[in-house]
Amino acid sequence: MSTWKVARLGRTCALSGRPLPPDTAVLAALFGEAEEVSEDKVRGVGLVRKDYLVDEVPEGDLARAVEGAYCTWRTRTPPENPSHQHRLDLGLARELLDRMRASPDPERAPVQLALALLLVRKRQLHLVSEQEGLLTLRWPKTDDTFTIPAVTVSDAEEAQIQLELQRLFEF
């Protein structure tokens, strides 16, 4: 399995050159490069990270800037005071996923998928397989598997999911 090292959040907006203020929405994008060394001396394997201020860059300019990116994601810069940083309650996330699995609702499938992938990323859930619109998963230290639907999420749904997860976890 390949391991990718991704450079930390930059210090300035890749479009405007303005410093990234604390606790601000940022769009991060990975672009293909032949060879790259980031500011924090992480040697890349063909990817370079660029960060963009979401609120200060017009949406059209932002869309053109990330065109051709390998992937993009939205994040926030860390708060000025580290004690104010929000932490994800992984126990609550697991409980919420279990509740969603117990009463399946097709309208909640995108949130269920996002929550499951988040738990996989945090190594609180293991991805066993992916096939024909289903993810097969298992909790650590168990042999029992379960499935959730792997639905396609539009950009509009992505923003709605992000807001719903922020509300649920009080971010």
C-alpha positions in Angstrom: 0.0 0.0 0.0 1.3 3.5 -0.9 1.9 6.0 1.8 1.4 9.6 0.9 2.9 12.4 2.9 0.9 15.6 2.7 2.4 18.9 3.7 0.9 20.8 6.6 -1.5 23.7 6.0 0.3 26.6 4.3 0.9 30.0 5.8 -0.6 32.1 2.9 -3.5 31.9 0.4 -2.2 30.4 -2.9 -4.2 33.0 -4.9 -4.1 36.2 -2.9 -0.9 35.7 -1.0 -2.6 36.9 2.2 -1.7 35.2 5.5 -4.2 32.5 6.6 -5.9 34.0 9.8 -6.8 31.7 12.7 -10.0 29.8 12.6 -10.8 30.5 9.0 -12.4 28.4 6.3 -9.8 27.1 3.8 -10.0 25.0 0.6 -7.0 22.7 0.3 -6.1 21.1 -3.0 -3.4 18.6 -4.1 -1.9 19.1 -7.6 0.4 16.7 -9.5 4.1 17.7 -9.6 7.2 15.8 -10.8 9.0 16.3 -7.5 8.2 18.6 -4.7 9.5 19.7 -1.3 7.1 21.7 0.8 7.8 24.5 3.3 7.9 21.9 6.1 10.5 19.8 4.3 8.1 17.0 3.5 9.4 15.4 0.3 6.4 14.6 -2.0 5.8 11.8 -4.4 4.4 13.9 -7.2 1.9 16.1 -5.2 2.0 19.6 -4.0 -0.6 21.2 -1.6 -2.1 24.6 -2.1 -4.4 26.3 0.3 -7.1 29.0 -0.6 -9.1 31.3 1.6 -12.7 30.4 1.0 -14.3 33.6 2.2 -12.0 36.1 0.5 -11.7 34.5 -2.9 -14.6 34.8 -5.4 -16.2 31.4 -6.0 -15.5 31.6 -9.8 -11.8 32.3 -9.2 -11.6 29.5 -6.6 -13.2 27.0 -9.0 -10.6 28.0 -11.7 -7.8 27.8 -9.3 -8.5 24.2 -8.2 -9.4 23.0 -11.7 -7.3 19.9 -12.5 -6.5 19.2 -8.8 -6.0 15.6 -7.8 -8.4 16.2 -4.9 -9.8 19.0 -2.7 -11.2 19.3 0.8 -12.5 22.0 3.0 -10.9 22.6 6.4 -10.3 25.4 8.9 -7.1 26.9 10.1 -6.3 26.2 13.8 -7.7 28.6 16.3 -5.4 31.2 17.8 -5.7 29.6 21.2 -5.1 25.8 20.9 -7.3 25.2 24.0 -10.3 26.3 21.9 -9.7 23.7 19.2 -12.6 21.4 18.7 -12.1 17.7 19.2 -14.2 15.0 17.6 -15.8 12.8 20.2 -15.1 9.4 18.6 -17.4 7.5 21.0 -20.3 9.8 20.0 -19.5 9.2 16.4 -19.6 5.5 16.8 -22.9 5.6 18.7 -24.4 7.8 16.0 -23.3 5.4 13.3 -24.8 2.5 15.2 -28.1 4.4 15.6 -28.2 5.3 11.9 -27.5 1.6 11.0 -30.4 0.5 13.3 -32.9 2.7 11.6 -31.8 3.0 8.0 -33.1 6.1 6.2 -32.1 6.6 2.5 -32.0 10.4 3.0 -29.4 9.9 5.8 -27.2 7.6 3.6 -24.7 10.4 2.7 -24.2 11.3 6.3 -23.8 7.7 7.3 -21.2 7.3 4.6 -19.3 10.4 5.7 -19.4 9.3 9.3 -18.2 5.8 8.4 -15.3 7.1 6.3 -14.3 9.6 9.1 -14.2 6.7 11.6 -12.1 4.6 9.1 -9.7 7.5 8.7 -9.4 7.8 12.5 -8.8 4.0 12.7 -11.9 3.5 14.8 -13.5 1.3 12.0 -11.9 -1.0 9.5 -12.9 -1.1 5.8 -13.1 -4.7 4.7 -14.3 -4.3 1.1 -16.0 -2.0 -1.3 -18.3 -3.4 -4.0 -21.3 -2.3 -6.1 -22.4 0.6 -4.0 -21.8 -1.0 -0.6 -19.0 -0.7 1.9 -18.3 -3.7 4.2 -16.9 -2.6 7.5 -16.0 -4.0 10.9 -15.3 -2.6 14.3 -11.7 -3.2 15.7 -11.3 -6.4 17.7 -14.4 -8.0 16.2 -15.0 -10.4 13.4 -18.6 -9.3 12.7 -19.0 -7.2 9.6 -21.8 -4.9 8.4 -22.5 -2.9 5.3 -23.5 0.6 4.6 -24.5 2.1 1.2 -21.7 3.9 -0.7 -23.8 6.6 -2.3 -22.6 9.3 -4.7 -22.6 12.8 -3.0 -23.1 16.0 -5.0 -21.4 19.3 -4.2 -24.6 20.6 -2.7 -25.1 17.5 -0.6 -21.4 17.8 0.5 -22.0 21.2 2.0 -25.2 20.1 3.7 -23.5 17.0 5.2 -20.6 19.2 6.5 -23.1 21.5 8.2 -25.1 18.6 9.6 -22.0 16.9 11.1 -20.8 20.3 12.5 -24.2 20.7 14.2 -24.2 17.1 15.5 -20.7 17.3 17.0 -21.1 21.0 18.0 -18.2 22.3 15.9 
